[in-house]
């Protein structure tokens, strides 16, 4: 097997991989070639631009959707006027003159998959360009995707581990099932151990981070009398109550409404809230620790570690550079673990690995399932054991990356049309898939059956050969008649 030009950097230290990136970019520029750097979000672009400005001979082009003078920047890259492109997912297609290197940072991020037509994954496009154009490819992350780790195991890409320069913090798993068993409050948010640790840290003038990946005050609002649940009329999902705004909000379509003073169904005068978001955590902490300064971390603001004693954050905290906390407490992580998603443990492990990189002394995870491999691997300070165990389970279940999943998505403004079309297409595919190397598994409502006024159904297929499956679907869908229906095909959905 020829030596691969692709390298996966597993950075346990957090941001040390950027030193390696800059070294590789210098080498490429010295060879009169260019580089493309992909980032998961627009907010990261200015920080990376600042890192690169000091390099000799660099000329930067910024590319992302709706960027200022997007066409002009694209033409600068194409003509050779710019030799380094910084952008989000779609920048992977940039026809940079004399391309020598592609870097994909935080390569495990699901945003690198285009979830609208045309479906593609930036990592797969980069691998194709690497082979066609004979360039270097660097994938970097503090918790690589299982697909990339699998390619390492198959020796298709090389692997480099950057060890943690600091000692690992003390990692403690708190079993919330046991905690609730001995507590009068069955909806307890904070364990006693976590609260004692926060109190100790505050007295020692240390910095505390409490992580909960849910915005708002309450995630569920309903009438105490008739049980009427406040849902988005366009998406049929629970509206989240934001205390600071005094409004109920949908996090999928931005629908907002004033909090009703009486139930719209039975006219009862009391709306009950349940489910905690970051605003609720902030409120509870203010009650428990009135002497402490508490701050909510938001993605668009630069954070000064001296602004507060306790920081409450969602995943926005990962966009803050050079932050270090003495104590990190992880709340409600089981909400992410219990989703109908075979990648849920992988995504939870990625979140916890990122938080671990921000923590110096103590790391506390509250969970009802402490035996999960994503928790045990962290407690053993052995990330490799998680990947090995997860790959073992995926192999046994014949899940990706050992198989390719394909979602055929059916969308309509009418619920009956979407359902009937999906069931009809499911029968057609199942009857014609024999000896085609495609297994038609199921037909179900979409993960969110209604979004933005449209109804969704999906058909799940599995195959060893996506090229053959693609031909099969093209033939099957060509003569499938449907009106008022939109059908899309997504290979390897994330």
N, C-alpha and C positions, 0 to 999 in steps of 0.2 A: 504493500500500500504506500503510495507517495506521501511525503511529509505534507501535513496540512498547513495552509496559510492562515487558518483560523485559530484564535486563542480565547479561552474562557478564563477571565480573572475573577477569582472568588475572594472578595475583599472583606475579611472579618474585622478590619480596623475602621471601616466606614468610608473614608474618602482618600485613602492612600493610593488607590488606583489612579488618581488623577496625575500623580507624579509620573507614573508609567505612561499614561496617555500623552502627556506633554513631551516626554522623551521620544516617543514614537512619531509624533507630529513633526518634531524638529528634524528627525531623520528623513521623513518624507519630503519636507520642504527643501532640505539640503540636496535632495535628488531631483529638484525642480518638478515635483509632483504635488498633488493636492489631497485633501482629506475631507470626508463627510462625517460630522458628529451628530448623532441622533440623541435627543433628550425626550423624556416622557411628557414634559409640559412646557408651556411658554414661559412660566415664571423662572425656570432654571436658565434660560438663554442669556440674560444679562450677566449673571455670575460667571458663566463659562466664557462669555465674550471677554470679560475682564481678565480671566486667567490667560487667554491667548494673546492679548494685545502686546504683551512684552516679548513675544517671539519674533526673531529676526526674519524679515521678508514675508510676513503674514499679511494677507488681504482677505478680510472676512465678508461673507455674504450670509444674511439672515433669511431663512426660508421657513415659513409656516403659513397655514391657511389664514387669509385676510391680513397678512403682514403688510406694512407700509411699502408701496412700490414693489409688490411681490414679483411682477413680471420683470421689472428692471433688475432686481436681485438675481433672478433666474438667468437672465441674459448675461449678467456679469460673470456668473459661474460657468456658463456654457462657452463664453468667449475666451476664458482664461484670465480675465481681469481680476477675478477672485480665485484664491487657491484653497481656502478653507470655508466649508459650508456648515453652519450651525442651524439645526432645525428640528422639527418634530417628525412624526412618522413618515409623511409623504416626501420628505427631503431625501429619502433613500433612493428616489428615482432621478435625482439631479444629474444631468449630463455634464458633470464637472470635467473640464479638460485635464488630461493626464492624471486621472485618479490613481492614487496609490494606497489609500487606506480608508476603511469605514470603521467607525467606533459607535457601538450602541451601548449607552450607559443605562443602568437599571434595566437590563434586558429582560428581566422577569415580568416587567410591568404589562398588564393586559392592554394598555392603551396602544401598544405597538400592533395590535390586531385591528384592522379596519372592519368595523361591524356593520357598515353599509356597503352597498354595491358600488364599486367592485371590491369584493372581499380579498384581503391579502394580509400577510404578516410581514412586518419590516425585517425580521430576522431571516425569514426564508428568502426574501428578495435580496438581502445582503449576501447570503450564502451563494445565491445564483450569480450575482455580480462578481463575487470573489473568484468563482470557478471560470466564468467567461472572460473576465478582464485580468486575471492573474494578479490580484491585489491582496493586501492583508486585511483581515477582519478581526476586530477585537470586541468581544462581548464582556461587559463588566457588571458586577453586581455584588452586593453583600449577601444575597441569597439567590443564587442562579435558578432559572426555571428548570423543571425536571427534564424538559425536552433537550435543553443544552447539556445538562449533566449526562443524559443518555447518549448524546453524540460523543461526549468525552469517553464514556465506557466503550463505545464502538470504535474509538480511535479515529473518528472523523475530524475532531478538533482537539487541540492541545489544552492543557489545564495548568493554571498557576494559582497557588494559594498564597494570599498575603495574610500572614498570621496577625493576631491582635497584638499591638505594641504594649497595651496595658494589661494588667491582670483582669481576668474575668470577674465580674461582680458576683456576690453571693446570690444564687438563684433559688427562690423558694416558691413551691406550688401550694396554694391554699385550696383545699377541697371544699367548695361552697355547699355541696350536699350535706356534709357533716356540719358545716357552720350553721346552716338553716335548721338542721335537726335539733340543735341545742339553743336556738334563738326563738324568742316570742314573735319577732318580726320575720315572717316567712319570705318577704320580699326584700330582705336585707341587701344593701348595696355594697357596704364596706365590711370586710372581715375585721375582727378585733385585732388580729396581728398586723394588718395593714394600717389601721388607725394608730396603733401604738408606735409603729415605725415612722409614720408621718409626724407624730408628736415629737418623737426623739430627734428626727431630722430638723424640724423647725427650731427646737431648743438649741441644736448644735449649729444653727445658722447655715444649714445645708439647703440645697435646691431640690425640689420635689416635682416630679412629673406624674400626673394621673392620666392615663390614656383610655379613651372610650371612643370608638369609631362611629358615633351617632351624634348628629347635630341636634339642636333644639332642646326643649325642656321635657316634653313627653312625646312618645312615639305612637300613642294610642289614646283616642278621646271618644268617650261614649256616654250616653244618657244612663244615669243610675236607675231610672224608672223603667223604661221600655227596652233598653239595650241598644238603641240606635247608635251605630258607629259612624263617625265623621269620616267620609271618604271623598276622594277626588272624583268629581263627576265625569272627567275625561279619561282617567286612568284606573279607576276602581281600586286604588291603593289607599292605605290609611294616611290621613293628613297628620303632619307633625306640628305640634304646638310649639311656637317660638315665643317665649315669655317676654323678651325684650321688645319684640314687635307687637305683641298682643294679637298675633294672627295664627291661623292654621294654614299650613303650607304644604304643597305637593313637591317632592324633591325630584320628580320626573318631568313635569311640564310647567313648573313655576306658577301653577294656579294658587291663588291666595284668597282667603276670606277672613272676615272678622270673626272672632270667637263668639258663637251664639250665646246670648244670655239665657235663652230658654231652648229646650229641645225642639227642633223643627218637626219632629214626628208626633210627640204627645204633649208638648207645651210644659213639660216639667221644668223646674227652675234650677237644675243643677247638672253640670257636665263634669264627669269624672275623668281624671287623667291617670294613665299608667304607662310604664316603660320609661326608662331614664335616658336622657340625652346629656350632652355636655353642660347645658344650662342648669339642669337639675343637679348635676354633680357639683357645679360651682356654688349653687345655692346651699346645698347640704354642707359643703366645706366651710362656707361663711358662718353657718350656724355652729359647727363643731369647733372651728378654729378662728374665733373672732379677732384674734391678735395677728393673724397671718395676712399678708398681701396675696391675693389670688388673681390670676389672669387667665383669660381664655385665649388660646393660640389660634390665630387666623392665618390663612395661607398668603394673603396679599400684603401682610405687614412684616417688616424686619423686627426681630425679637431681640431685646437686650436681656441677658440672663439676670441682671440686677433689678429688673422691673418688679419682680414678685418673689415670694417664697415658694408658692405652689402654682404650678402651671397645669391647666386642664386642656387637653388637646385631642383632636382627631388625627388622621394621617397627614394633616397639614404640617405637623411638626417635622416631618421628614424633609420639608423644603427649606428648613432653617439650617444654616451651616454653622459649624464650630460650637454647637451647643453640647453641654455635658451636664447631666443631672446626677446627684448623689444617690437618689432613690427614684425608681420608676415602679409605679403600680399599674397593672393592666386589668381593666374592668370589662365585663360583658363580652369577652372574646368568644364565648360559646355561641353567641348570635351569628358570628361568621362561620363557625365550625359546623353549625347545624343546617346550613343551606343545602338545597338539592343541587349539589355541584361536586363532581368527583375530584375537583381540584381544591376543595375547601381547606383541607389540611395543609396543602402546599402554600396557599395564600396566607393562611394563619401563620405558618412558619416564616414566611417572608416578612410579615408585619412584626413578629416578635424579634426576628434577627435585626431588623432596622432599629427597633427600640433598644435592643441590647447594645448596639453600637453607640447609643446616646447615654449609656449608664455606666457610672464608675464604681459604685459600692454595693448597692442592694437592688435586686430585681425581683418583684413579687407578682405572680400571676394568679388571679382568682379564676378558678374553673370548676365545673362539675364533672370533668372527665380528665383527671390528671394523668391517666395511663396512656393517653394518645401519644403517638410517636413524635409529634411536633413539639410536645412539652418535654418528653423524656430525653430527646436528643439535646435540647438546650440545657437541661439540668445536668446532663453528663458532659456538657461542653464539647460535644462531638457532632457537628453538623452533618458530616458524612454518613453517620448512622441513620439519620432521617431519610436521606436520599436513597440509601440502599434498601431500607425497609419499604419506602413508598414505591420504588421500582419493583420490588418483589410482589407487593400487593397488586400493582397495576398489571404485572405479567400474569398473575393467577386469574385476574378478572378479565383479561384481554381488553384492557383500557389503553388509551394513548399513553405513552408513545409507541406501544406495541401494536396498536391498531389505529386506523384513522376513522374518526367519527365525522359524519356529514349530517347537517341539519337542513332539511327542506322546509322553509318557512312560508306559511300561508297567511296573507293579511287582507282584511276587508273591513269596510265601515259597518258591515252588518254581521252580527254574531252567527246567525244561522248559515249564511253563505260561507263564512270561513270554516265553520265546523263541517258542513256537508262536503265542501270541496276537499278539505284535508282527509276526511274518511274515504272519499272516492279515490283520491290519488294514492292513499295508502294501500288500498286493495289492488289498484293497478300495478303499483311498484312491487308489491309482495308477489303477485301472480306472475310477473315477468322477470323477477330477479333470480330465478333458479338457474344455476350453472353460469351465473354472470360474475361471480366473485364478490357479490354484494349481499349483505344480510340486512333486511328491513326489520327493524326492531320494534318500533312503537309509534303511535300517533297520540299526541296529548295537547292540551292547551299550552300556550307559550308560558315561559317562566313568569311573565306578567301577561295574563290573558287579555288585558285591555290597557292600552297606552295611547295617550293623546287622541282619543276618540276612535282608535282602530282596534279591531279584535285580532288576536294572533293564535294560530295553531302551528304545531311543528311535527315533522316526521323525522325520526332518528334512524340513520343507517350506519353500518360499520363495514369496513373493507380493509384489505391488505394493500390494495393497489388503487390509489385515488385517480390515476389516469383512466383505468378501465371503468371505474365508477362514474367518472365524468362523462365518458362516452355513453354509458348506459342511461344516465339521467337526461342527457341531451336528446337521445332517441325517444325516451319515455315521455318527456315533457313537450316534445315537438307537436304531437298529435293530441295532447290533452287539452280539451276545450274548457275555457273558463272565462267568464265575463265579470267585471267588477271585482276581480281578485288579482292580487300581486303575489307572485311566487318567486322566492329567491333561494339560492343554494349557497350554504356556507360550509366549506371544508375546514376541519379542525377548529371548531368554534372554541372561544375561551370564555 
